[in-house]
Amino acid sequence: MKVFDIQLASINDVKSFVNAACMQPFDIDIVSGRYIIDAKSIMGIFSVDLSKPIRVEVHGTEEDGAEFYKTIKDFAIES
């Protein structure tokens, strides 16, 4: 499992992120506080506080996580 933080600043960012997540064959979750949301659910993502960073959990191999990270790296927050 690969874990990283992202920031989605606009509606277009959310749409791009969800589209990228939907193209993956493995599960991806976002974690905001105590809530765990399916990253492939646009309504779910809009239900969390987008003003704060969001934790992304990729439930696949390390290679899957690395490939997905490359796809959405524009939203990633470097730690």
HTML snippet that shows the backbone in 3Dmol.js (N, CA, C, O; Angstrom):
<script src="https://3Dmol.org/build/3Dmol-min.js"></script>
<div id="view" style="width:600px;height:400px;position:relative"></div>
<script>
const pdb = `
ATOM      1  N   MET A   1       0.857  -1.181   0.000  1.00  0.00           N
ATOM      2  CA  MET A   1       0.000   0.000   0.000  1.00  0.00           C
ATOM      3  C   MET A   1       0.897   1.237   0.000  1.00  0.00           C
ATOM      4  O   MET A   1       1.856   1.326   0.767  1.00  0.00           O
ATOM      5  N   LYS A   2       0.570   2.180  -0.867  1.00  0.00           N
ATOM      6  CA  LYS A   2       1.287   3.458  -0.913  1.00  0.00           C
ATOM      7  C   LYS A   2       0.382   4.530  -0.331  1.00  0.00           C
ATOM      8  O   LYS A   2      -0.814   4.568  -0.618  1.00  0.00           O
ATOM      9  N   VAL A   3       0.960   5.404   0.493  1.00  0.00           N
ATOM     10  CA  VAL A   3       0.203   6.465   1.157  1.00  0.00           C
ATOM     11  C   VAL A   3       0.900   7.788   0.890  1.00  0.00           C
ATOM     12  O   VAL A   3       2.119   7.896   1.019  1.00  0.00           O
ATOM     13  N   PHE A   4       0.111   8.804   0.513  1.00  0.00           N
ATOM     14  CA  PHE A   4       0.646  10.148   0.315  1.00  0.00           C
ATOM     15  C   PHE A   4      -0.475  11.156   0.496  1.00  0.00           C
ATOM     16  O   PHE A   4      -1.647  10.785   0.548  1.00  0.00           O
ATOM     17  N   ASP A   5      -0.114  12.437   0.594  1.00  0.00           N
ATOM     18  CA  ASP A   5      -1.089  13.508   0.789  1.00  0.00           C
ATOM     19  C   ASP A   5      -1.250  14.312  -0.490  1.00  0.00           C
ATOM     20  O   ASP A   5      -0.302  14.505  -1.252  1.00  0.00           O
ATOM     21  N   ILE A   6      -2.485  14.777  -0.707  1.00  0.00           N
ATOM     22  CA  ILE A   6      -2.780  15.629  -1.858  1.00  0.00           C
ATOM     23  C   ILE A   6      -3.594  16.831  -1.401  1.00  0.00           C
ATOM     24  O   ILE A   6      -4.136  16.852  -0.297  1.00  0.00           O
ATOM     25  N   GLN A   7      -3.668  17.833  -2.277  1.00  0.00           N
ATOM     26  CA  GLN A   7      -4.528  18.997  -2.062  1.00  0.00           C
ATOM     27  C   GLN A   7      -5.321  19.205  -3.340  1.00  0.00           C
ATOM     28  O   GLN A   7      -4.747  19.352  -4.419  1.00  0.00           O
ATOM     29  N   LEU A   8      -6.641  19.218  -3.216  1.00  0.00           N
ATOM     30  CA  LEU A   8      -7.522  19.451  -4.355  1.00  0.00           C
ATOM     31  C   LEU A   8      -8.141  20.836  -4.185  1.00  0.00           C
ATOM     32  O   LEU A   8      -8.997  21.046  -3.327  1.00  0.00           O
ATOM     33  N   ALA A   9      -7.691  21.782  -5.022  1.00  0.00           N
ATOM     34  CA  ALA A   9      -8.040  23.188  -4.818  1.00  0.00           C
ATOM     35  C   ALA A   9      -9.264  23.647  -5.609  1.00  0.00           C
ATOM     36  O   ALA A   9      -9.818  24.708  -5.323  1.00  0.00           O
ATOM     37  N   SER A  10      -9.690  22.870  -6.589  1.00  0.00           N
ATOM     38  CA  SER A  10     -10.815  23.317  -7.416  1.00  0.00           C
ATOM     39  C   SER A  10     -11.679  22.134  -7.839  1.00  0.00           C
ATOM     40  O   SER A  10     -11.310  20.976  -7.642  1.00  0.00           O
ATOM     41  N   ILE A  11     -12.817  22.439  -8.416  1.00  0.00           N
ATOM     42  CA  ILE A  11     -13.705  21.397  -8.924  1.00  0.00           C
ATOM     43  C   ILE A  11     -13.014  20.607 -10.028  1.00  0.00           C
ATOM     44  O   ILE A  11     -13.158  19.387 -10.105  1.00  0.00           O
ATOM     45  N   ASN A  12     -12.269  21.294 -10.876  1.00  0.00           N
ATOM     46  CA  ASN A  12     -11.541  20.612 -11.950  1.00  0.00           C
ATOM     47  C   ASN A  12     -10.480  19.668 -11.400  1.00  0.00           C
ATOM     48  O   ASN A  12     -10.245  18.601 -11.968  1.00  0.00           O
ATOM     49  N   ASP A  13      -9.830  20.053 -10.288  1.00  0.00           N
ATOM     50  CA  ASP A  13      -8.861  19.161  -9.640  1.00  0.00           C
ATOM     51  C   ASP A  13      -9.546  17.881  -9.180  1.00  0.00           C
ATOM     52  O   ASP A  13      -9.020  16.784  -9.372  1.00  0.00           O
ATOM     53  N   VAL A  14     -10.713  18.023  -8.574  1.00  0.00           N
ATOM     54  CA  VAL A  14     -11.458  16.858  -8.096  1.00  0.00           C
ATOM     55  C   VAL A  14     -11.845  15.967  -9.278  1.00  0.00           C
ATOM     56  O   VAL A  14     -11.683  14.749  -9.211  1.00  0.00           O
ATOM     57  N   LYS A  15     -12.350  16.559 -10.348  1.00  0.00           N
ATOM     58  CA  LYS A  15     -12.727  15.778 -11.528  1.00  0.00           C
ATOM     59  C   LYS A  15     -11.531  15.035 -12.109  1.00  0.00           C
ATOM     60  O   LYS A  15     -11.642  13.859 -12.455  1.00  0.00           O
ATOM     61  N   SER A  16     -10.403  15.702 -12.217  1.00  0.00           N
ATOM     62  CA  SER A  16      -9.199  15.072 -12.768  1.00  0.00           C
ATOM     63  C   SER A  16      -8.719  13.929 -11.879  1.00  0.00           C
ATOM     64  O   SER A  16      -8.335  12.868 -12.372  1.00  0.00           O
ATOM     65  N   PHE A  17      -8.742  14.153 -10.566  1.00  0.00           N
ATOM     66  CA  PHE A  17      -8.314  13.116  -9.634  1.00  0.00           C
ATOM     67  C   PHE A  17      -9.228  11.895  -9.716  1.00  0.00           C
ATOM     68  O   PHE A  17      -8.746  10.765  -9.787  1.00  0.00           O
ATOM     69  N   VAL A  18     -10.533  12.116  -9.705  1.00  0.00           N
ATOM     70  CA  VAL A  18     -11.486  11.000  -9.756  1.00  0.00           C
ATOM     71  C   VAL A  18     -11.356  10.252 -11.083  1.00  0.00           C
ATOM     72  O   VAL A  18     -11.406   9.022 -11.098  1.00  0.00           O
ATOM     73  N   ASN A  19     -11.193  10.958 -12.179  1.00  0.00           N
ATOM     74  CA  ASN A  19     -11.006  10.299 -13.474  1.00  0.00           C
ATOM     75  C   ASN A  19      -9.765   9.416 -13.464  1.00  0.00           C
ATOM     76  O   ASN A  19      -9.793   8.291 -13.964  1.00  0.00           O
ATOM     77  N   ALA A  20      -8.675   9.928 -12.892  1.00  0.00           N
ATOM     78  CA  ALA A  20      -7.439   9.136 -12.799  1.00  0.00           C
ATOM     79  C   ALA A  20      -7.648   7.918 -11.909  1.00  0.00           C
ATOM     80  O   ALA A  20      -7.159   6.834 -12.226  1.00  0.00           O
ATOM     81  N   ALA A  21      -8.364   8.078 -10.803  1.00  0.00           N
ATOM     82  CA  ALA A  21      -8.621   6.962  -9.880  1.00  0.00           C
ATOM     83  C   ALA A  21      -9.509   5.906 -10.546  1.00  0.00           C
ATOM     84  O   ALA A  21      -9.285   4.708 -10.369  1.00  0.00           O
ATOM     85  N   CYS A  22     -10.496   6.337 -11.296  1.00  0.00           N
ATOM     86  CA  CYS A  22     -11.431   5.405 -11.936  1.00  0.00           C
ATOM     87  C   CYS A  22     -10.756   4.545 -12.999  1.00  0.00           C
ATOM     88  O   CYS A  22     -11.251   3.466 -13.322  1.00  0.00           O
ATOM     89  N   MET A  23      -9.665   4.994 -13.532  1.00  0.00           N
ATOM     90  CA  MET A  23      -8.949   4.236 -14.560  1.00  0.00           C
ATOM     91  C   MET A  23      -8.082   3.130 -13.967  1.00  0.00           C
ATOM     92  O   MET A  23      -7.501   2.340 -14.711  1.00  0.00           O
ATOM     93  N   GLN A  24      -7.985   3.060 -12.638  1.00  0.00           N
ATOM     94  CA  GLN A  24      -7.135   2.072 -11.983  1.00  0.00           C
ATOM     95  C   GLN A  24      -7.942   0.840 -11.593  1.00  0.00           C
ATOM     96  O   GLN A  24      -9.092   0.967 -11.173  1.00  0.00           O
ATOM     97  N   PRO A  25      -7.354  -0.364 -11.727  1.00  0.00           N
ATOM     98  CA  PRO A  25      -8.089  -1.590 -11.393  1.00  0.00           C
ATOM     99  C   PRO A  25      -8.069  -1.941  -9.902  1.00  0.00           C
ATOM    100  O   PRO A  25      -8.727  -2.894  -9.487  1.00  0.00           O
ATOM    101  N   PHE A  26      -7.326  -1.185  -9.098  1.00  0.00           N
ATOM    102  CA  PHE A  26      -7.207  -1.464  -7.674  1.00  0.00           C
ATOM    103  C   PHE A  26      -7.966  -0.419  -6.871  1.00  0.00           C
ATOM    104  O   PHE A  26      -8.354   0.621  -7.404  1.00  0.00           O
ATOM    105  N   ASP A  27      -8.178  -0.696  -5.578  1.00  0.00           N
ATOM    106  CA  ASP A  27      -8.902   0.233  -4.710  1.00  0.00           C
ATOM    107  C   ASP A  27      -8.019   1.390  -4.281  1.00  0.00           C
ATOM    108  O   ASP A  27      -6.824   1.228  -4.032  1.00  0.00           O
ATOM    109  N   ILE A  28      -8.635   2.562  -4.201  1.00  0.00           N
ATOM    110  CA  ILE A  28      -7.966   3.767  -3.726  1.00  0.00           C
ATOM    111  C   ILE A  28      -8.922   4.451  -2.764  1.00  0.00           C
ATOM    112  O   ILE A  28     -10.088   4.674  -3.092  1.00  0.00           O
ATOM    113  N   ASP A  29      -8.435   4.784  -1.582  1.00  0.00           N
ATOM    114  CA  ASP A  29      -9.243   5.484  -0.583  1.00  0.00           C
ATOM    115  C   ASP A  29      -8.635   6.841  -0.301  1.00  0.00           C
ATOM    116  O   ASP A  29      -7.433   7.049  -0.464  1.00  0.00           O
ATOM    117  N   ILE A  30      -9.490   7.769   0.129  1.00  0.00           N
ATOM    118  CA  ILE A  30      -8.990   9.021   0.688  1.00  0.00           C
ATOM    119  C   ILE A  30      -9.419   9.058   2.149  1.00  0.00           C
ATOM    120  O   ILE A  30     -10.498   8.589   2.509  1.00  0.00           O
ATOM    121  N   VAL A  31      -8.561   9.619   2.974  1.00  0.00           N
ATOM    122  CA  VAL A  31      -8.825   9.690   4.403  1.00  0.00           C
ATOM    123  C   VAL A  31      -8.779  11.157   4.809  1.00  0.00           C
ATOM    124  O   VAL A  31      -7.793  11.855   4.574  1.00  0.00           O
ATOM    125  N   SER A  32      -9.862  11.604   5.418  1.00  0.00           N
ATOM    126  CA  SER A  32      -9.950  12.978   5.907  1.00  0.00           C
ATOM    127  C   SER A  32     -10.515  12.910   7.319  1.00  0.00           C
ATOM    128  O   SER A  32     -11.701  12.642   7.513  1.00  0.00           O
ATOM    129  N   GLY A  33      -9.660  13.153   8.292  1.00  0.00           N
ATOM    130  CA  GLY A  33     -10.095  13.010   9.678  1.00  0.00           C
ATOM    131  C   GLY A  33     -10.434  11.568   9.959  1.00  0.00           C
ATOM    132  O   GLY A  33      -9.605  10.681   9.757  1.00  0.00           O
ATOM    133  N   ARG A  34     -11.635  11.325  10.419  1.00  0.00           N
ATOM    134  CA  ARG A  34     -12.040   9.946  10.720  1.00  0.00           C
ATOM    135  C   ARG A  34     -12.814   9.302   9.581  1.00  0.00           C
ATOM    136  O   ARG A  34     -13.290   8.176   9.722  1.00  0.00           O
ATOM    137  N   TYR A  35     -12.948   9.990   8.464  1.00  0.00           N
ATOM    138  CA  TYR A  35     -13.707   9.475   7.325  1.00  0.00           C
ATOM    139  C   TYR A  35     -12.794   8.826   6.299  1.00  0.00           C
ATOM    140  O   TYR A  35     -11.734   9.357   5.967  1.00  0.00           O
ATOM    141  N   ILE A  36     -13.218   7.671   5.801  1.00  0.00           N
ATOM    142  CA  ILE A  36     -12.535   6.971   4.720  1.00  0.00           C
ATOM    143  C   ILE A  36     -13.522   6.901   3.555  1.00  0.00           C
ATOM    144  O   ILE A  36     -14.613   6.345   3.680  1.00  0.00           O
ATOM    145  N   ILE A  37     -13.116   7.476   2.417  1.00  0.00           N
ATOM    146  CA  ILE A  37     -13.996   7.608   1.255  1.00  0.00           C
ATOM    147  C   ILE A  37     -13.350   6.914   0.060  1.00  0.00           C
ATOM    148  O   ILE A  37     -12.131   6.956  -0.105  1.00  0.00           O
ATOM    149  N   ASP A  38     -14.161   6.285  -0.760  1.00  0.00           N
ATOM    150  CA  ASP A  38     -13.689   5.702  -2.012  1.00  0.00           C
ATOM    151  C   ASP A  38     -13.251   6.841  -2.937  1.00  0.00           C
ATOM    152  O   ASP A  38     -14.040   7.736  -3.238  1.00  0.00           O
ATOM    153  N   ALA A  39     -12.000   6.806  -3.385  1.00  0.00           N
ATOM    154  CA  ALA A  39     -11.463   7.877  -4.225  1.00  0.00           C
ATOM    155  C   ALA A  39     -12.108   7.905  -5.608  1.00  0.00           C
ATOM    156  O   ALA A  39     -11.923   8.867  -6.353  1.00  0.00           O
ATOM    157  N   LYS A  40     -12.852   6.876  -5.956  1.00  0.00           N
ATOM    158  CA  LYS A  40     -13.521   6.830  -7.254  1.00  0.00           C
ATOM    159  C   LYS A  40     -14.915   7.442  -7.184  1.00  0.00           C
ATOM    160  O   LYS A  40     -15.652   7.425  -8.171  1.00  0.00           O
ATOM    161  N   SER A  41     -15.281   7.983  -6.021  1.00  0.00           N
ATOM    162  CA  SER A  41     -16.601   8.581  -5.807  1.00  0.00           C
ATOM    163  C   SER A  41     -16.486  10.103  -5.750  1.00  0.00           C
ATOM    164  O   SER A  41     -15.991  10.657  -4.768  1.00  0.00           O
ATOM    165  N   ILE A  42     -16.939  10.768  -6.795  1.00  0.00           N
ATOM    166  CA  ILE A  42     -16.853  12.228  -6.815  1.00  0.00           C
ATOM    167  C   ILE A  42     -17.719  12.845  -5.718  1.00  0.00           C
ATOM    168  O   ILE A  42     -17.333  13.842  -5.108  1.00  0.00           O
ATOM    169  N   MET A  43     -18.888  12.254  -5.467  1.00  0.00           N
ATOM    170  CA  MET A  43     -19.748  12.765  -4.389  1.00  0.00           C
ATOM    171  C   MET A  43     -19.093  12.553  -3.035  1.00  0.00           C
ATOM    172  O   MET A  43     -19.198  13.403  -2.151  1.00  0.00           O
ATOM    173  N   GLY A  44     -18.423  11.432  -2.870  1.00  0.00           N
ATOM    174  CA  GLY A  44     -17.724  11.170  -1.618  1.00  0.00           C
ATOM    175  C   GLY A  44     -16.626  12.183  -1.360  1.00  0.00           C
ATOM    176  O   GLY A  44     -16.469  12.656  -0.235  1.00  0.00           O
ATOM    177  N   ILE A  45     -15.876  12.516  -2.379  1.00  0.00           N
ATOM    178  CA  ILE A  45     -14.785  13.487  -2.213  1.00  0.00           C
ATOM    179  C   ILE A  45     -15.343  14.864  -1.877  1.00  0.00           C
ATOM    180  O   ILE A  45     -14.765  15.584  -1.063  1.00  0.00           O
ATOM    181  N   PHE A  46     -16.458  15.236  -2.493  1.00  0.00           N
ATOM    182  CA  PHE A  46     -17.050  16.535  -2.174  1.00  0.00           C
ATOM    183  C   PHE A  46     -17.653  16.579  -0.771  1.00  0.00           C
ATOM    184  O   PHE A  46     -18.005  17.654  -0.286  1.00  0.00           O
ATOM    185  N   SER A  47     -17.775  15.430  -0.118  1.00  0.00           N
ATOM    186  CA  SER A  47     -18.333  15.404   1.236  1.00  0.00           C
ATOM    187  C   SER A  47     -17.286  15.663   2.314  1.00  0.00           C
ATOM    188  O   SER A  47     -17.634  15.792   3.487  1.00  0.00           O
ATOM    189  N   VAL A  48     -16.009  15.741   1.939  1.00  0.00           N
ATOM    190  CA  VAL A  48     -14.955  16.000   2.930  1.00  0.00           C
ATOM    191  C   VAL A  48     -14.473  17.442   2.805  1.00  0.00           C
ATOM    192  O   VAL A  48     -14.764  18.128   1.825  1.00  0.00           O
ATOM    193  N   ASP A  49     -13.739  17.881   3.806  1.00  0.00           N
ATOM    194  CA  ASP A  49     -13.205  19.242   3.835  1.00  0.00           C
ATOM    195  C   ASP A  49     -12.008  19.346   2.885  1.00  0.00           C
ATOM    196  O   ASP A  49     -10.923  18.851   3.189  1.00  0.00           O
ATOM    197  N   LEU A  50     -12.213  19.986   1.740  1.00  0.00           N
ATOM    198  CA  LEU A  50     -11.156  20.093   0.731  1.00  0.00           C
ATOM    199  C   LEU A  50     -10.180  21.236   0.994  1.00  0.00           C
ATOM    200  O   LEU A  50      -9.221  21.417   0.244  1.00  0.00           O
ATOM    201  N   SER A  51     -10.417  22.007   2.050  1.00  0.00           N
ATOM    202  CA  SER A  51      -9.484  23.087   2.378  1.00  0.00           C
ATOM    203  C   SER A  51      -8.243  22.554   3.090  1.00  0.00           C
ATOM    204  O   SER A  51      -7.259  23.277   3.250  1.00  0.00           O
ATOM    205  N   LYS A  52      -8.288  21.298   3.517  1.00  0.00           N
ATOM    206  CA  LYS A  52      -7.160  20.666   4.208  1.00  0.00           C
ATOM    207  C   LYS A  52      -6.578  19.575   3.312  1.00  0.00           C
ATOM    208  O   LYS A  52      -7.268  19.059   2.432  1.00  0.00           O
ATOM    209  N   PRO A  53      -5.310  19.225   3.534  1.00  0.00           N
ATOM    210  CA  PRO A  53      -4.732  18.104   2.763  1.00  0.00           C
ATOM    211  C   PRO A  53      -5.506  16.817   3.015  1.00  0.00           C
ATOM    212  O   PRO A  53      -6.064  16.606   4.092  1.00  0.00           O
ATOM    213  N   ILE A  54      -5.525  15.970   2.003  1.00  0.00           N
ATOM    214  CA  ILE A  54      -6.230  14.694   2.059  1.00  0.00           C
ATOM    215  C   ILE A  54      -5.206  13.578   1.917  1.00  0.00           C
ATOM    216  O   ILE A  54      -4.325  13.638   1.059  1.00  0.00           O
ATOM    217  N   ARG A  55      -5.324  12.568   2.755  1.00  0.00           N
ATOM    218  CA  ARG A  55      -4.443  11.408   2.673  1.00  0.00           C
ATOM    219  C   ARG A  55      -5.017  10.425   1.651  1.00  0.00           C
ATOM    220  O   ARG A  55      -6.212  10.130   1.668  1.00  0.00           O
ATOM    221  N   VAL A  56      -4.158   9.922   0.764  1.00  0.00           N
ATOM    222  CA  VAL A  56      -4.553   8.943  -0.241  1.00  0.00           C
ATOM    223  C   VAL A  56      -3.894   7.615   0.108  1.00  0.00           C
ATOM    224  O   VAL A  56      -2.695   7.560   0.382  1.00  0.00           O
ATOM    225  N   GLU A  57      -4.695   6.537   0.095  1.00  0.00           N
ATOM    226  CA  GLU A  57      -4.185   5.189   0.338  1.00  0.00           C
ATOM    227  C   GLU A  57      -4.471   4.341  -0.896  1.00  0.00           C
ATOM    228  O   GLU A  57      -5.627   4.099  -1.244  1.00  0.00           O
ATOM    229  N   VAL A  58      -3.405   3.895  -1.550  1.00  0.00           N
ATOM    230  CA  VAL A  58      -3.520   3.071  -2.749  1.00  0.00           C
ATOM    231  C   VAL A  58      -3.366   1.612  -2.322  1.00  0.00           C
ATOM    232  O   VAL A  58      -2.313   1.212  -1.826  1.00  0.00           O
ATOM    233  N   HIS A  59      -4.409   0.831  -2.514  1.00  0.00           N
ATOM    234  CA  HIS A  59      -4.412  -0.581  -2.109  1.00  0.00           C
ATOM    235  C   HIS A  59      -4.046  -1.452  -3.298  1.00  0.00           C
ATOM    236  O   HIS A  59      -4.899  -2.078  -3.926  1.00  0.00           O
ATOM    237  N   GLY A  60      -2.793  -1.472  -3.580  1.00  0.00           N
ATOM    238  CA  GLY A  60      -2.270  -2.277  -4.676  1.00  0.00           C
ATOM    239  C   GLY A  60      -0.811  -2.551  -4.389  1.00  0.00           C
ATOM    240  O   GLY A  60      -0.351  -2.371  -3.262  1.00  0.00           O
ATOM    241  N   THR A  61      -0.090  -2.980  -5.387  1.00  0.00           N
ATOM    242  CA  THR A  61       1.339  -3.221  -5.217  1.00  0.00           C
ATOM    243  C   THR A  61       2.074  -1.884  -5.137  1.00  0.00           C
ATOM    244  O   THR A  61       1.504  -0.830  -5.420  1.00  0.00           O
ATOM    245  N   GLU A  62       3.325  -1.944  -4.755  1.00  0.00           N
ATOM    246  CA  GLU A  62       4.138  -0.728  -4.727  1.00  0.00           C
ATOM    247  C   GLU A  62       4.232  -0.108  -6.122  1.00  0.00           C
ATOM    248  O   GLU A  62       4.238   1.115  -6.265  1.00  0.00           O
ATOM    249  N   GLU A  63       4.304  -0.960  -7.148  1.00  0.00           N
ATOM    250  CA  GLU A  63       4.366  -0.468  -8.525  1.00  0.00           C
ATOM    251  C   GLU A  63       3.064   0.239  -8.907  1.00  0.00           C
ATOM    252  O   GLU A  63       3.081   1.273  -9.574  1.00  0.00           O
ATOM    253  N   ASP A  64       1.922  -0.339  -8.472  1.00  0.00           N
ATOM    254  CA  ASP A  64       0.629   0.300  -8.724  1.00  0.00           C
ATOM    255  C   ASP A  64       0.595   1.688  -8.095  1.00  0.00           C
ATOM    256  O   ASP A  64       0.185   2.661  -8.728  1.00  0.00           O
ATOM    257  N   GLY A  65       1.032   1.762  -6.846  1.00  0.00           N
ATOM    258  CA  GLY A  65       1.042   3.031  -6.129  1.00  0.00           C
ATOM    259  C   GLY A  65       1.939   4.059  -6.787  1.00  0.00           C
ATOM    260  O   GLY A  65       1.582   5.233  -6.882  1.00  0.00           O
ATOM    261  N   ALA A  66       3.113   3.617  -7.244  1.00  0.00           N
ATOM    262  CA  ALA A  66       4.051   4.528  -7.897  1.00  0.00           C
ATOM    263  C   ALA A  66       3.494   5.037  -9.215  1.00  0.00           C
ATOM    264  O   ALA A  66       3.648   6.216  -9.533  1.00  0.00           O
ATOM    265  N   GLU A  67       2.850   4.173  -9.987  1.00  0.00           N
ATOM    266  CA  GLU A  67       2.249   4.591 -11.256  1.00  0.00           C
ATOM    267  C   GLU A  67       1.105   5.575 -11.036  1.00  0.00           C
ATOM    268  O   GLU A  67       0.999   6.577 -11.744  1.00  0.00           O
ATOM    269  N   PHE A  68       0.253   5.289 -10.058  1.00  0.00           N
ATOM    270  CA  PHE A  68      -0.856   6.196  -9.772  1.00  0.00           C
ATOM    271  C   PHE A  68      -0.324   7.541  -9.281  1.00  0.00           C
ATOM    272  O   PHE A  68      -0.850   8.590  -9.654  1.00  0.00           O
ATOM    273  N   TYR A  69       0.710   7.515  -8.451  1.00  0.00           N
ATOM    274  CA  TYR A  69       1.307   8.756  -7.954  1.00  0.00           C
ATOM    275  C   TYR A  69       1.801   9.616  -9.116  1.00  0.00           C
ATOM    276  O   TYR A  69       1.607  10.831  -9.113  1.00  0.00           O
ATOM    277  N   LYS A  70       2.431   8.997 -10.099  1.00  0.00           N
ATOM    278  CA  LYS A  70       2.907   9.744 -11.278  1.00  0.00           C
ATOM    279  C   LYS A  70       1.742  10.415 -12.004  1.00  0.00           C
ATOM    280  O   LYS A  70       1.873  11.520 -12.529  1.00  0.00           O
ATOM    281  N   THR A  71       0.602   9.724 -12.024  1.00  0.00           N
ATOM    282  CA  THR A  71      -0.574  10.248 -12.722  1.00  0.00           C
ATOM    283  C   THR A  71      -1.137  11.492 -12.045  1.00  0.00           C
ATOM    284  O   THR A  71      -1.597  12.411 -12.723  1.00  0.00           O
ATOM    285  N   ILE A  72      -1.105  11.530 -10.719  1.00  0.00           N
ATOM    286  CA  ILE A  72      -1.752  12.631  -9.987  1.00  0.00           C
ATOM    287  C   ILE A  72      -0.727  13.480  -9.221  1.00  0.00           C
ATOM    288  O   ILE A  72      -1.091  14.171  -8.269  1.00  0.00           O
ATOM    289  N   LYS A  73       0.538  13.436  -9.623  1.00  0.00           N
ATOM    290  CA  LYS A  73       1.585  14.139  -8.880  1.00  0.00           C
ATOM    291  C   LYS A  73       1.374  15.648  -8.812  1.00  0.00           C
ATOM    292  O   LYS A  73       1.926  16.297  -7.923  1.00  0.00           O
ATOM    293  N   ASP A  74       0.597  16.221  -9.718  1.00  0.00           N
ATOM    294  CA  ASP A  74       0.325  17.663  -9.672  1.00  0.00           C
ATOM    295  C   ASP A  74      -0.443  18.049  -8.413  1.00  0.00           C
ATOM    296  O   ASP A  74      -0.376  19.198  -7.976  1.00  0.00           O
ATOM    297  N   PHE A  75      -1.171  17.103  -7.826  1.00  0.00           N
ATOM    298  CA  PHE A  75      -1.958  17.379  -6.614  1.00  0.00           C
ATOM    299  C   PHE A  75      -1.207  16.997  -5.340  1.00  0.00           C
ATOM    300  O   PHE A  75      -1.662  17.303  -4.238  1.00  0.00           O
ATOM    301  N   ALA A  76      -0.075  16.340  -5.481  1.00  0.00           N
ATOM    302  CA  ALA A  76       0.656  15.814  -4.323  1.00  0.00           C
ATOM    303  C   ALA A  76       1.298  16.934  -3.507  1.00  0.00           C
ATOM    304  O   ALA A  76       1.737  17.952  -4.042  1.00  0.00           O
ATOM    305  N   ILE A  77       1.336  16.713  -2.219  1.00  0.00           N
ATOM    306  CA  ILE A  77       2.006  17.615  -1.294  1.00  0.00           C
ATOM    307  C   ILE A  77       3.298  16.918  -0.882  1.00  0.00           C
ATOM    308  O   ILE A  77       3.273  15.856  -0.260  1.00  0.00           O
ATOM    309  N   GLU A  78       4.412  17.521  -1.233  1.00  0.00           N
ATOM    310  CA  GLU A  78       5.718  16.928  -0.887  1.00  0.00           C
ATOM    311  C   GLU A  78       5.951  17.045   0.600  1.00  0.00           C
ATOM    312  O   GLU A  78       5.789  18.117   1.183  1.00  0.00           O
ATOM    313  N   SER A  79       6.333  15.936   1.216  1.00  0.00           N
ATOM    314  CA  SER A  79       6.595  15.953   2.664  1.00  0.00           C
ATOM    315  C   SER A  79       8.055  15.849   2.979  1.00  0.00           C
ATOM    316  O   SER A  79       8.436  15.850   4.149  1.00  0.00           O
TER     317      SER A  79
END
`;
const viewer = $3Dmol.createViewer("view");
viewer.addModel(pdb, "pdb");
viewer.setStyle({}, {cartoon: {color: "spectrum"}});
viewer.zoomTo();
viewer.render();
</script>
